[in-house]
Amino acid sequence: MEKQELDDTIQKIKDWLTVELTFKCHIPDDNAHSHLQIEFPSGSGRLIDVIFPKPREDILLIVSATALSKEYYDALKAMSVKKRMDILWDIRFELLFKGSEFQMITGPEDLQRIQFIRPLRFDGLNQNILMDAIREDFRCHLFIEWTMMRLFGDGLPKSADTMYG
């Protein structure tokens, strides 16, 4: 893709984001043709990065992450290894069928944060597909938040092991 065509495509996508969402800023990034940050839902403070990575000229990435609160992290760590692993496997299986790719950080038994990445190719990309991908990203975050709320509620149980299976 020629530079002007790429610049025009990036500008068109930025315009879509500005109309639909709260556009926050352009982030300097040597590894990207352009790196934008948006807030979704508007007014929530929840940020999503929209990255046009180098050397690719045919793709954008929607990238976000959700971190467990200290309370939820500690409650999961307090569970037996088997119960914690059952929960983490259930989360993996649920996320597997979402549109976003995901990475559990910091390790397979020690969930602190989950990063979501949704690649979108320019061919066939339109405003509806972009917004659907952003909404899907948000649903991935809600899934994690609601899973923790279902397990632990607003307050943490006396024995986290009794909350699952």
DSSP file (Angstrom, degrees, kcal/mol; ACC not computed):
  #  RESIDUE AA STRUCTURE BP1 BP2  ACC     N-H-->O    O-->H-N    N-H-->O    O-->H-N    TCO  KAPPA ALPHA  PHI   PSI    X-CA   Y-CA   Z-CA
    1    1 A M              0   0    0      0, 0.0     2,-0.0     0, 0.0    57,-0.0   0.000 360.0 360.0 360.0 133.7    0.0    0.0    0.0
    2    2 A E     >  -     0   0    0      1,-0.1     4,-2.6     4,-0.0     5,-0.2  -0.347 360.0-112.5 -70.2 154.4    1.4    3.4   -0.9
    3    3 A K  H  > S+     0   0    0      1,-0.2     4,-3.0     2,-0.2     5,-0.2   0.891 116.5  50.2 -56.9 -44.0    2.0    5.9    1.9
    4    4 A Q  H  > S+     0   0    0      2,-0.2     4,-2.5     1,-0.2    -1,-0.2   0.903 111.2  48.8 -63.5 -40.6   -0.7    8.3    0.8
    5    5 A E  H  > S+     0   0    0      2,-0.2     4,-2.2     1,-0.2    -1,-0.2   0.907 113.0  47.8 -64.7 -41.6   -3.3    5.4    0.6
    6    6 A L  H  X S+     0   0    0     -4,-2.6     4,-2.7     2,-0.2    -2,-0.2   0.930 112.0  49.5 -63.9 -45.6   -2.2    4.2    4.1
    7    7 A D  H  X S+     0   0    0     -4,-3.0     4,-2.4     1,-0.2    -2,-0.2   0.904 111.3  49.7 -59.9 -41.7   -2.4    7.7    5.5
    8    8 A D  H  X S+     0   0    0     -4,-2.5     4,-2.4     2,-0.2    -1,-0.2   0.900 111.3  49.0 -63.9 -40.8   -5.9    8.2    4.0
    9    9 A T  H  X S+     0   0    0     -4,-2.2     4,-2.3     2,-0.2    -2,-0.2   0.924 111.7  48.7 -65.2 -44.6   -7.1    4.8    5.4
   10   10 A I  H  X S+     0   0    0     -4,-2.7     4,-2.6     1,-0.2    -2,-0.2   0.915 112.3  49.0 -61.5 -43.0   -5.7    5.8    8.9
   11   11 A Q  H  X S+     0   0    0     -4,-2.4     4,-2.6     2,-0.2    -2,-0.2   0.908 109.5  51.7 -64.3 -41.5   -7.5    9.2    8.7
   12   12 A K  H  X S+     0   0    0     -4,-2.4     4,-2.1     2,-0.2    -1,-0.2   0.919 112.2  46.1 -60.6 -43.7  -10.8    7.6    7.6
   13   13 A I  H  X S+     0   0    0     -4,-2.3     4,-2.5     2,-0.2    -2,-0.2   0.900 111.2  52.0 -66.8 -41.0  -10.6    5.2   10.6
   14   14 A K  H  X S+     0   0    0     -4,-2.6     4,-2.4     1,-0.2    -2,-0.2   0.908 108.5  51.9 -60.5 -41.2   -9.7    8.0   13.0
   15   15 A D  H  X S+     0   0    0     -4,-2.6     4,-2.1     2,-0.2    -2,-0.2   0.920 109.0  50.0 -61.3 -43.4  -12.7    9.9   11.7
   16   16 A W  H  X S+     0   0    0     -4,-2.1     4,-2.3     1,-0.2     5,-0.3   0.932 112.1  47.9 -58.4 -45.9  -15.0    6.9   12.4
   17   17 A L  H  X S+     0   0    0     -4,-2.5     4,-2.7     1,-0.2    -1,-0.2   0.879 110.4  51.8 -64.3 -38.2  -13.6    6.6   15.9
   18   18 A T  H  < S+     0   0    0     -4,-2.4    -1,-0.2     1,-0.2     5,-0.2   0.869 112.6  45.1 -67.6 -37.1  -14.0   10.4   16.5
   19   19 A V  H  < S+     0   0    0     -4,-2.1    -2,-0.2    -5,-0.2    -1,-0.2   0.912 123.9  32.9 -71.0 -42.9  -17.7   10.3   15.4
   20   20 A E  H  < S+     0   0    0     -4,-2.3     2,-0.2    -5,-0.2    -2,-0.2   0.797 123.9  19.0 -86.3 -31.8  -18.6    7.1   17.4
   21   21 A L  S  < S-     0   0    0     -4,-2.7     2,-0.9    -5,-0.3    19,-0.1  -0.623  87.8 -80.3-132.4-178.7  -16.4    7.3   20.5
   22   22 A T  E     -A   39   0A   0     17,-1.2    17,-2.6    -2,-0.2     2,-0.5  -0.844  43.1-151.0 -90.9 108.7  -14.3    9.6   22.7
   23   23 A F  E     -A   38   0A   0     -2,-0.9    15,-0.2    15,-0.2     3,-0.1  -0.701  16.7-179.1 -80.4 125.0  -11.0   10.0   20.9
   24   24 A K  E     -     0   0A   0     13,-2.6     2,-0.3    -2,-0.5    14,-0.2   0.930  45.5 -48.2 -92.7 -57.8   -8.3   10.6   23.5
   25   25 A C  E     -A   37   0A   0     12,-1.5    12,-2.6     2,-0.0     2,-0.5  -0.991  40.6-100.4-168.4 169.6   -5.0   11.0   21.8
   26   26 A H  E     -A   36   0A   0     -2,-0.3    10,-0.2    10,-0.2    -3,-0.0  -0.939  38.8-148.3-102.6 127.9   -2.4   10.0   19.3
   27   27 A I        -     0   0    0      8,-3.6     8,-0.3    -2,-0.5     2,-0.2  -0.861  16.8-120.0-102.8 125.9    0.5    8.1   21.0
   28   28 A P        +     0   0    0      0, 0.0     2,-0.3     0, 0.0     6,-0.1  -0.454  43.6 167.1 -61.2 130.2    4.0    8.4   19.6
   29   29 A D    >   -     0   0    0      3,-0.2     3,-1.6    -2,-0.2    -2,-0.0  -0.858  32.2-162.4-154.2 109.9    5.1    4.9   18.7
   30   30 A D  T 3  S+     0   0    0     -2,-0.3    -1,-0.1     1,-0.3     0, 0.0   0.692  94.5  58.0 -66.3 -18.5    8.1    4.0   16.6
   31   31 A N  T 3  S+     0   0    0     22,-0.0    23,-2.7    24,-0.0     2,-0.3   0.330 103.7  61.6 -93.5   7.1    6.7    0.5   16.0
   32   32 A A  E <   - B   0  53A   0     -3,-1.6    -3,-0.2    21,-0.3     3,-0.2  -0.970  68.8-140.7-136.5 148.0    3.5    1.8   14.4
   33   33 A H  E    S-     0   0A   0     19,-3.5     2,-0.3    -2,-0.3    -1,-0.1   0.865 100.9  -8.6 -65.6 -36.8    2.4    3.8   11.4
   34   34 A S  E     - B   0  52A   0     18,-0.8    18,-2.8    -3,-0.1     2,-0.4  -0.965  62.3-162.1-158.9 146.7   -0.1    5.4   13.9
   35   35 A H  E     - B   0  51A   0     -2,-0.3    -8,-3.6    -8,-0.3     2,-0.3  -0.929  17.2-178.3-139.0 109.5   -1.2    4.6   17.4
   36   36 A L  E     -AB  26  50A   0     14,-3.0    14,-2.8    -2,-0.4     2,-0.4  -0.742  14.4-149.9-108.4 153.8   -4.5    6.0   18.6
   37   37 A Q  E     +AB  25  49A   0    -12,-2.6   -13,-2.6    -2,-0.3   -12,-1.5  -0.993  17.6 178.4-127.0 131.8   -6.2    5.8   22.0
   38   38 A I  E     -AB  23  48A   0     10,-2.8    10,-2.5    -2,-0.4     2,-0.5  -0.822  24.9-128.0-124.1 163.5   -9.9    5.9   22.5
   39   39 A E  E     -AB  22  47A   0    -17,-2.6   -17,-1.2    -2,-0.3     8,-0.2  -0.965  27.4-148.1-113.3 127.1  -12.3    5.6   25.5
   40   40 A F  S    S+     0   0    0      6,-2.3     2,-0.1    -2,-0.5   -19,-0.1  -0.976  81.8  24.9-146.2 131.7  -15.1    3.1   25.3
   41   41 A P  S >  S-     0   0    0      0, 0.0     3,-2.2     0, 0.0     5,-0.4   0.661 108.2-109.1 -64.7 154.9  -17.7    3.3   26.6
   42   42 A S  T 3  S+     0   0    0      1,-0.3    -2,-0.1    -2,-0.1   -21,-0.0  -0.271 102.2  17.7 -55.8 134.4  -17.5    7.1   26.5
   43   43 A G  T 3  S+     0   0    0      3,-0.1    -1,-0.3   -21,-0.0    -3,-0.0   0.398  97.6 102.8  85.0  -2.5  -17.1    8.5   30.0
   44   44 A S  S <  S-     0   0    0     -3,-2.2    -2,-0.1     2,-0.2     3,-0.1   0.705  81.7-130.7 -86.2 -20.4  -16.0    5.2   31.5
   45   45 A G        +     0   0    0     -4,-0.3     2,-0.6     1,-0.3    -3,-0.1   0.426  63.2 136.3  81.2  -1.9  -12.2    5.9   31.7
   46   46 A R        -     0   0    0     -5,-0.4    -6,-2.3    18,-0.0     2,-0.3  -0.716  42.2-153.4 -84.5 118.3  -11.6    2.5   29.9
   47   47 A L  E     -B   39   0A   0     -2,-0.6     2,-0.4    -8,-0.2    18,-0.4  -0.709  14.4-171.5-101.5 143.7   -9.0    3.0   27.3
   48   48 A I  E     -B   38   0A   0    -10,-2.5   -10,-2.8    -2,-0.3     2,-0.4  -0.993  16.5-139.2-128.9 136.4   -8.4    1.0   24.1
   49   49 A D  E     -BC  37  63A   0     14,-3.0    14,-3.0    -2,-0.4     2,-0.6  -0.810   7.5-161.3 -95.3 136.1   -5.4    1.3   21.8
   50   50 A V  E     -BC  36  62A   0    -14,-2.8   -14,-3.0    -2,-0.4     2,-0.4  -0.966  20.7-173.8-116.1 111.2   -5.9    1.3   18.0
   51   51 A I  E     -BC  35  61A   0     10,-2.9    10,-3.2    -2,-0.6   -16,-0.2  -0.890  27.7-161.4-118.4 134.5   -2.6    0.5   16.5
   52   52 A F  E     -B   34   0A   0    -18,-2.8   -19,-3.5    -2,-0.4   -18,-0.8  -0.853  35.2-149.0-107.9  90.1   -1.5    0.4   12.8
   53   53 A P  E     -B   32   0A   0      0, 0.0   -21,-0.3     0, 0.0     6,-0.2  -0.233  12.7 -97.5 -73.0 147.6    1.7   -1.7   13.3
   54   54 A K  S    S+     0   0    0    -23,-2.7     3,-0.1     1,-0.3   -24,-0.0  -0.726 102.3  22.1 -85.5 149.0    4.8   -1.6   11.2
   55   55 A P  S    S+     0   0    0      0, 0.0    -1,-0.3     0, 0.0     2,-0.1  -0.953 106.9  87.3 -88.4   8.2    5.7   -3.2    8.9
   56   56 A R        +     0   0    0      1,-0.1   -23,-0.2     2,-0.1     3,-0.0  -0.435  42.7 176.6 -69.5 137.6    2.1   -4.3    8.2
   57   57 A E  S    S+     0   0    0     -2,-0.1    -1,-0.1    -3,-0.1    -3,-0.1   0.155  75.0  56.0-122.5  15.1    0.2   -1.9    5.9
   58   58 A D  S    S+     0   0    0     64,-0.1    64,-2.3    63,-0.0    65,-0.4   0.204  98.4  61.1-130.4  14.1   -3.0   -3.9    5.8
   59   59 A I  E     - D   0 121A   0     62,-0.3     2,-0.3    -6,-0.2    62,-0.2  -0.979  49.5-163.1-146.7 150.8   -4.0   -4.3    9.4
   60   60 A L  E     - D   0 120A   0     60,-2.4    60,-2.8    -2,-0.3     2,-0.4  -0.961  17.7-142.9-128.4 154.6   -5.0   -2.5   12.6
   61   61 A L  E     -CD  51 119A   0    -10,-3.2   -10,-2.9    -2,-0.3     2,-0.6  -0.957   3.0-153.3-118.9 132.7   -5.0   -3.9   16.1
   62   62 A I  E     -CD  50 118A   0     56,-2.1    56,-2.5    -2,-0.4     2,-0.4  -0.937  28.4-177.9-100.3 118.5   -7.5   -3.2   18.8
   63   63 A V  E     +CD  49 117A   0    -14,-3.0   -14,-3.0    -2,-0.6     2,-0.3  -0.964  13.6 144.0-128.0 132.5   -5.6   -3.7   22.0
   64   64 A S  E     - D   0 116A   0     52,-2.2    52,-3.4    -2,-0.4     2,-0.3  -0.953  23.9-152.1-153.3 170.9   -6.7   -3.5   25.6
   65   65 A A  E     - D   0 115A   0    -18,-0.4     2,-0.4    -2,-0.3    50,-0.2  -0.992   3.9-152.8-147.2 152.7   -6.2   -5.1   29.0
   66   66 A T  E     - D   0 114A   0     48,-2.5    48,-2.6    -2,-0.3     2,-0.4  -0.997  13.2-155.0-127.5 134.3   -8.0   -5.7   32.2
   67   67 A A  E     - D   0 113A   0     -2,-0.4    46,-0.3    46,-0.2     2,-0.2  -0.842  19.8-118.4-107.9 143.1   -6.3   -6.2   35.5
   68   68 A L        -     0   0    0     44,-2.8    77,-0.0    -2,-0.4    76,-0.0  -0.554  34.2-112.0 -73.4 141.9   -7.8   -8.0   38.5
   69   69 A S     >  -     0   0    0     -2,-0.2     4,-2.9     1,-0.1     5,-0.2  -0.324  29.9-108.5 -65.1 159.3   -8.3   -5.9   41.6
   70   70 A K  H  > S+     0   0    0      1,-0.2     4,-2.9     2,-0.2     5,-0.2   0.884 120.2  54.5 -57.6 -38.1   -6.0   -6.8   44.4
   71   71 A E  H  > S+     0   0    0      2,-0.2     4,-2.3     1,-0.2    -1,-0.2   0.935 111.8  41.7 -64.3 -46.5   -9.0   -8.3   46.3
   72   72 A Y  H  > S+     0   0    0      2,-0.2     4,-2.5     1,-0.2     5,-0.2   0.904 115.0  51.5 -68.0 -40.4   -9.9  -10.6   43.4
   73   73 A Y  H  X S+     0   0    0     -4,-2.9     4,-2.5     1,-0.2    -2,-0.2   0.948 112.7  45.4 -59.7 -48.7   -6.3  -11.5   42.8
   74   74 A D  H  X S+     0   0    0     -4,-2.9     4,-1.6    -5,-0.2    -2,-0.2   0.885 111.8  52.5 -63.4 -38.8   -5.7  -12.4   46.5
   75   75 A A  H  X S+     0   0    0     -4,-2.3     4,-0.7    -5,-0.2    -1,-0.2   0.909 110.8  46.9 -65.7 -41.2   -9.0  -14.3   46.6
   76   76 A L  H >< S+     0   0    0     -4,-2.5     3,-1.1     1,-0.2    -2,-0.2   0.926 111.7  50.8 -63.7 -43.6   -8.0  -16.4   43.6
   77   77 A K  H 3< S+     0   0    0     -4,-2.5    -1,-0.2     1,-0.3    -2,-0.2   0.801 104.9  58.5 -64.5 -27.9   -4.5  -17.0   45.0
   78   78 A A  H 3< S+     0   0    0     -4,-1.6    -1,-0.3    -5,-0.2    -2,-0.2   0.673  90.4  92.6 -76.1 -16.4   -6.1  -18.1   48.3
   79   79 A M  S << S-     0   0    0     -3,-1.1    -3,-0.0    -4,-0.7    81,-0.0  -0.297  92.8 -90.8 -72.0 159.7   -8.0  -20.9   46.5
   80   80 A S     >  -     0   0    0      1,-0.1     4,-2.6     4,-0.0     5,-0.2  -0.350  39.7-111.5 -62.3 154.7   -6.7  -24.4   46.2
   81   81 A V  H  > S+     0   0    0      1,-0.2     4,-2.8     2,-0.2     5,-0.2   0.899 117.2  53.0 -57.6 -41.8   -4.6  -24.9   43.0
   82   82 A K  H  > S+     0   0    0      2,-0.2     4,-2.3     1,-0.2    -1,-0.2   0.933 111.2  44.2 -62.3 -47.0   -7.2  -27.2   41.6
   83   83 A K  H  > S+     0   0    0      2,-0.2     4,-2.1     1,-0.2    -1,-0.2   0.917 114.9  49.1 -64.8 -42.9  -10.1  -24.8   42.1
   84   84 A R  H  X S+     0   0    0     -4,-2.6     4,-2.5     1,-0.2    -2,-0.2   0.921 111.9  48.7 -62.0 -43.7   -8.1  -21.8   40.8
   85   85 A M  H  X S+     0   0    0     -4,-2.8     4,-2.7    -5,-0.2     5,-0.2   0.884 107.8  55.0 -65.2 -38.3   -7.0  -23.9   37.7
   86   86 A D  H  X S+     0   0    0     -4,-2.3     4,-2.2    -5,-0.2    -1,-0.2   0.927 110.7  46.0 -58.5 -44.5  -10.7  -24.9   37.1
   87   87 A I  H  X S+     0   0    0     -4,-2.1     4,-2.4     2,-0.2    -2,-0.2   0.937 112.9  48.8 -64.3 -46.9  -11.7  -21.2   37.0
   88   88 A L  H  X S+     0   0    0     -4,-2.5     4,-2.4     1,-0.2    -2,-0.2   0.881 111.5  49.7 -64.0 -37.6   -8.8  -20.2   34.8
   89   89 A W  H  X S+     0   0    0     -4,-2.7     4,-2.8     2,-0.2    -1,-0.2   0.907 109.6  51.7 -66.5 -40.2   -9.5  -23.0   32.3
   90   90 A D  H  X S+     0   0    0     -4,-2.2     4,-2.2    -5,-0.2    -2,-0.2   0.916 110.4  48.9 -60.8 -41.7  -13.2  -22.0   32.3
   91   91 A I  H  X S+     0   0    0     -4,-2.4     4,-2.7     2,-0.2     5,-0.2   0.933 111.2  49.7 -62.8 -45.7  -12.1  -18.4   31.5
   92   92 A R  H  X S+     0   0    0     -4,-2.4     4,-2.0     1,-0.2    -2,-0.2   0.937 111.0  49.0 -57.8 -47.7   -9.8  -19.7   28.7
   93   93 A F  H  X S+     0   0    0     -4,-2.8     4,-0.6     1,-0.2    -1,-0.2   0.892 112.9  47.3 -62.9 -39.5  -12.6  -21.8   27.1
   94   94 A E  H >< S+     0   0    0     -4,-2.2     3,-1.0     1,-0.2    -1,-0.2   0.934 113.9  46.7 -65.4 -45.8  -15.1  -18.9   27.2
   95   95 A L  H >< S+     0   0    0     -4,-2.7     3,-1.9     1,-0.2    -2,-0.2   0.771  97.2  73.6 -68.9 -25.4  -12.6  -16.5   25.7
   96   96 A L  H 3< S+     0   0    0     -4,-2.0    -1,-0.2     1,-0.3    -2,-0.2   0.815  97.1  48.9 -56.8 -31.5  -11.5  -18.9   23.0
   97   97 A F  T << S+     0   0    0     -3,-1.0    -1,-0.3    -4,-0.6     2,-0.2   0.223  92.3  97.0 -98.9  14.2  -14.8  -18.4   21.2
   98   98 A K  S <  S-     0   0    0     -3,-1.9    39,-0.0     2,-0.3    -3,-0.0  -0.556  84.2-115.3 -92.1 165.9  -14.7  -14.6   21.3
   99   99 A G  S    S+     0   0    0     -2,-0.2     2,-0.3     2,-0.1    -1,-0.1   0.720  92.0  79.3 -74.4 -21.6  -13.4  -12.5   18.4
  100  100 A S  S    S-     0   0    0     36,-0.1    -2,-0.3    18,-0.1    18,-0.2  -0.615  77.1-130.0 -90.1 146.5  -10.4  -11.2   20.3
  101  101 A E  E     -E  117   0A   0     16,-3.4    16,-2.4    -2,-0.3     2,-0.3  -0.545  31.9-159.1 -80.1 159.4   -7.2  -13.0   20.9
  102  102 A F  E     -E  116   0A   0     14,-0.2     2,-0.4    -2,-0.2    14,-0.2  -0.977  19.1-161.4-143.9 157.0   -6.1  -13.0   24.5
  103  103 A Q  E     -E  115   0A   0     12,-2.0    12,-2.6    -2,-0.3     2,-0.5  -0.983  17.2-141.3-138.5 125.5   -3.1  -13.5   26.7
  104  104 A M  E     -E  114   0A   0     -2,-0.4     2,-0.5    10,-0.2    10,-0.2  -0.760  31.0-130.1 -87.1 128.0   -3.2  -14.2   30.4
  105  105 A I  E    S+E  113   0A   0      8,-3.5     8,-2.7    -2,-0.5     7,-2.2  -0.977  73.4  11.4-119.5 125.6   -0.4  -12.3   32.2
  106  106 A T  E    S-E  111   0A   0     -2,-0.5    -1,-0.2     5,-0.3     5,-0.2  -0.961 117.7 -41.5-112.9 -14.6    1.7  -13.3   34.3
  107  107 A G  E >   -E  110   0A   0      3,-0.6     3,-0.6     1,-0.0     5,-0.1  -0.983  57.6 -84.4-170.5 175.5    1.4  -17.0   34.0
  108  108 A P  T 3  S+     0   0    0      0, 0.0     3,-0.2     0, 0.0   -20,-0.1   0.740 125.4  29.4 -67.8 -23.4   -0.9  -20.0   33.7
  109  109 A E  T 3  S+     0   0    0      1,-0.2     2,-0.3   -21,-0.0   -21,-0.0   0.388 116.0  60.5-113.1   2.6   -1.6  -20.3   37.5
  110  110 A D  E <   - E   0 107A   0     -3,-0.6    -3,-0.6    -6,-0.1     2,-0.4  -0.603  67.4-172.3-135.4  70.6   -1.1  -16.6   38.5
  111  111 A L  E     + E   0 106A   0     -2,-0.3    -5,-0.3     1,-0.2     3,-0.1  -0.521  25.5 145.1 -73.3 119.8   -3.7  -14.5   36.7
  112  112 A Q  E     +     0   0A   0     -7,-2.2   -44,-2.8     1,-0.5     2,-0.3   0.613  69.5   3.8-116.8 -33.1   -3.1  -10.8   37.2
  113  113 A R  E     -DE  67 105A   0     -8,-2.7    -8,-3.5   -46,-0.3    -1,-0.5  -0.992  55.1-147.8-154.9 150.4   -4.1   -9.3   33.9
  114  114 A I  E     -DE  66 104A   0    -48,-2.6   -48,-2.5    -2,-0.3     2,-0.4  -0.995  13.5-155.0-126.3 128.2   -5.6  -10.3   30.6
  115  115 A Q  E     -DE  65 103A   0    -12,-2.6   -12,-2.0    -2,-0.4     2,-0.4  -0.848   6.8-156.0-101.6 137.2   -4.7   -8.6   27.4
  116  116 A F  E     -DE  64 102A   0    -52,-3.4   -52,-2.2    -2,-0.4     2,-0.4  -0.936  10.0-176.1-113.9 134.8   -7.1   -8.6   24.4
  117  117 A I  E     -DE  63 101A   0    -16,-2.4   -16,-3.4    -2,-0.4   -54,-0.2  -0.995   4.7-174.6-132.3 127.5   -5.9   -8.1   20.8
  118  118 A R  E     -D   62   0A   0    -56,-2.5   -56,-2.1    -2,-0.4     2,-0.3  -0.919  11.6-156.4-123.5 104.6   -8.3   -8.0   17.9
  119  119 A P  E     -D   61   0A   0      0, 0.0     2,-0.4     0, 0.0   -58,-0.2  -0.620  10.3-172.1 -79.2 138.0   -6.7   -7.8   14.4
  120  120 A L  E     -D   60   0A   0    -60,-2.8   -60,-2.4    -2,-0.3     2,-0.3  -0.997  14.1-141.7-130.1 128.5   -8.7   -6.3   11.6
  121  121 A R  E     -D   59   0A   0     -2,-0.4   -62,-0.3   -62,-0.2     4,-0.1  -0.672  15.0-130.4 -90.1 144.7   -7.7   -6.3    8.0
  122  122 A F  S >  S+     0   0    0    -64,-2.3     3,-2.3    -2,-0.3     2,-0.4   0.853  84.8  90.6 -63.6 -36.5   -8.3   -3.3    5.9
  123  123 A D  T 3  S+     0   0    0    -65,-0.4    -2,-0.2     1,-0.3     3,-0.1  -0.466 108.3   4.5 -65.9 120.6   -9.9   -5.2    3.0
  124  124 A G  T 3  S+     0   0    0     -2,-0.4    -1,-0.3     1,-0.3     2,-0.2   0.382  95.9 143.2  87.9  -4.4  -13.6   -5.3    3.8
  125  125 A L    <   +     0   0    0     -3,-2.3    -1,-0.3    -4,-0.1     2,-0.3  -0.505  18.7 162.4 -72.6 132.8  -13.2   -3.1    6.9
  126  126 A N     >  -     0   0    0     -2,-0.2     4,-2.3    -3,-0.1     5,-0.2  -0.872  53.7 -93.3-138.7 176.4  -16.0   -0.7    7.4
  127  127 A Q  H  > S+     0   0    0     -2,-0.3     4,-2.5     1,-0.2     5,-0.2   0.865 122.4  52.9 -61.6 -38.2  -17.3    1.4   10.3
  128  128 A N  H  > S+     0   0    0      2,-0.2     4,-2.5     1,-0.2    -1,-0.2   0.922 109.6  47.5 -64.8 -44.6  -19.8   -1.3   11.4
  129  129 A I  H  > S+     0   0    0      2,-0.2     4,-2.1     1,-0.2    -2,-0.2   0.912 112.5  50.5 -63.3 -42.2  -17.1   -4.0   11.6
  130  130 A L  H  X S+     0   0    0     -4,-2.3     4,-2.0     1,-0.2    -2,-0.2   0.939 112.6  45.2 -60.6 -48.0  -14.8   -1.7   13.5
  131  131 A M  H  X S+     0   0    0     -4,-2.5     4,-2.5     1,-0.2    -2,-0.2   0.877 110.7  53.8 -67.0 -36.7  -17.4   -0.8   16.0
  132  132 A D  H  X S+     0   0    0     -4,-2.5     4,-2.3     1,-0.2    -1,-0.2   0.903 108.7  50.1 -61.0 -40.3  -18.5   -4.4   16.4
  133  133 A A  H  X S+     0   0    0     -4,-2.1     4,-2.0     2,-0.2    -2,-0.2   0.888 110.8  48.7 -65.9 -39.1  -14.9   -5.3   17.2
  134  134 A I  H  X S+     0   0    0     -4,-2.0     4,-1.9     2,-0.2    -2,-0.2   0.904 111.9  48.7 -67.9 -40.8  -14.6   -2.6   19.8
  135  135 A R  H  X S+     0   0    0     -4,-2.5     4,-2.2     2,-0.2    -2,-0.2   0.885 109.4  53.1 -65.4 -37.3  -17.9   -3.7   21.4
  136  136 A E  H  X S+     0   0    0     -4,-2.3     4,-1.9     2,-0.2    -2,-0.2   0.903 106.5  53.0 -63.0 -40.8  -16.6   -7.3   21.4
  137  137 A D  H  X S+     0   0    0     -4,-2.0     4,-1.6     1,-0.2    -1,-0.2   0.926 108.8  49.9 -57.9 -45.1  -13.5   -6.1   23.2
  138  138 A F  H  X S+     0   0    0     -4,-1.9     4,-2.5     1,-0.2    -2,-0.2   0.897 107.1  54.1 -61.9 -41.3  -15.7   -4.5   25.8
  139  139 A R  H  X S+     0   0    0     -4,-2.2     4,-2.5     1,-0.2    -1,-0.2   0.847 103.6  56.5 -63.8 -33.0  -17.7   -7.7   26.3
  140  140 A C  H  X S+     0   0    0     -4,-1.9     4,-1.7     2,-0.2    -1,-0.2   0.915 108.8  46.9 -62.4 -42.1  -14.5   -9.6   26.9
  141  141 A H  H  X S+     0   0    0     -4,-1.6     4,-2.7     2,-0.2    -2,-0.2   0.928 111.5  50.4 -64.5 -45.0  -13.8   -7.2   29.8
  142  142 A L  H  X S+     0   0    0     -4,-2.5     4,-3.4     1,-0.2     5,-0.3   0.899 105.9  57.0 -60.1 -39.7  -17.3   -7.5   31.1
  143  143 A F  H  X S+     0   0    0     -4,-2.5     4,-2.1     2,-0.2    -1,-0.2   0.929 110.2  43.7 -57.4 -45.9  -16.9  -11.3   31.0
  144  144 A I  H  X S+     0   0    0     -4,-1.7     4,-2.2     2,-0.2    -2,-0.2   0.948 116.3  46.8 -65.1 -48.5  -13.9  -11.1   33.3
  145  145 A E  H  X S+     0   0    0     -4,-2.7     4,-2.4     1,-0.2    -2,-0.2   0.935 115.2  45.3 -59.7 -47.1  -15.4   -8.6   35.6
  146  146 A W  H  X S+     0   0    0     -4,-3.4     4,-2.7     1,-0.2    -1,-0.2   0.839 109.2  55.9 -70.2 -32.0  -18.7  -10.4   35.9
  147  147 A T  H  X S+     0   0    0     -4,-2.1     4,-2.1    -5,-0.3    -1,-0.2   0.936 110.8  45.0 -62.0 -45.3  -17.0  -13.8   36.4
  148  148 A M  H  X S+     0   0    0     -4,-2.2     4,-3.0     2,-0.2     5,-0.4   0.903 113.4  49.9 -65.2 -40.7  -15.1  -12.3   39.4
  149  149 A M  H  X S+     0   0    0     -4,-2.4     4,-2.7     1,-0.2    -2,-0.2   0.901 110.2  50.6 -64.7 -39.6  -18.3  -10.7   40.7
  150  150 A R  H  < S+     0   0    0     -4,-2.7    -1,-0.2     1,-0.2    -2,-0.2   0.896 116.6  41.4 -63.9 -39.3  -20.1  -14.0   40.4
  151  151 A L  H  < S+     0   0    0     -4,-2.1    -2,-0.2    -5,-0.2    -1,-0.2   0.915 135.9  12.8 -72.8 -43.6  -17.4  -15.8   42.2
  152  152 A F  H  < S-     0   0    0     -4,-3.0    -3,-0.2     1,-0.2    -2,-0.2   0.540  85.8-155.7-118.3 -10.3  -16.7  -13.3   44.9
  153  153 A G     <  -     0   0    0     -4,-2.7    -1,-0.2    -5,-0.4    -2,-0.1  -0.145  57.0 -48.0  63.0-163.0  -19.5  -10.7   44.9
  154  154 A D  S    S+     0   0    0      2,-0.1     2,-0.3    -5,-0.0    -1,-0.2   0.866 134.3  40.5 -73.7 -36.4  -19.0   -7.3   46.3
  155  155 A G  S    S-     0   0    0     -3,-0.1     0, 0.0    -6,-0.1     0, 0.0  -0.750  95.8-108.4-106.1 159.4  -17.4   -8.6   49.4
  156  156 A L        -     0   0    0     -2,-0.3    -4,-0.1     1,-0.1    -3,-0.1  -0.673  34.2-113.1 -89.9 141.7  -15.0  -11.6   49.5
  157  157 A P        -     0   0    0      0, 0.0     3,-0.3     0, 0.0    -1,-0.1  -0.271  19.5-120.0 -69.1 158.3  -16.1  -14.9   50.9
  158  158 A K  S    S+     0   0    0      1,-0.3     2,-0.5     2,-0.1     3,-0.1   0.884 109.2  26.7 -64.5 -37.5  -14.6  -16.2   54.1
  159  159 A S    >   -     0   0    0      1,-0.1     3,-1.6     2,-0.0    -1,-0.3  -0.903  67.8-167.1-129.3 104.9  -13.4  -19.3   52.2
  160  160 A A  G >  S+     0   0    0     -2,-0.5     3,-1.8    -3,-0.3     4,-0.3   0.806  85.3  69.2 -60.1 -29.1  -12.9  -18.7   48.5
  161  161 A D  G >  S+     0   0    0      1,-0.3     3,-0.8   -83,-0.2    -1,-0.3   0.780  91.5  59.8 -61.2 -26.7  -12.7  -22.5   47.9
  162  162 A T  G <  S+     0   0    0     -3,-1.6    -1,-0.3     1,-0.2    -2,-0.2   0.583  92.0  70.3 -78.9  -7.5  -16.4  -22.8   48.7
  163  163 A M  G <  S+     0   0    0     -3,-1.8     2,-0.5    -4,-0.3    -1,-0.2   0.646  95.6  49.7 -85.6 -14.5  -17.3  -20.5   45.8
  164  164 A Y    <         0   0    0     -3,-0.8    -1,-0.1    -4,-0.3   -78,-0.1  -0.980 360.0 360.0-136.1 124.6  -16.5  -22.8   42.9
  165  165 A G              0   0    0     -2,-0.5    -3,-0.1    -3,-0.1    -2,-0.1   0.479 360.0 360.0  48.5 360.0  -17.4  -26.4   42.3
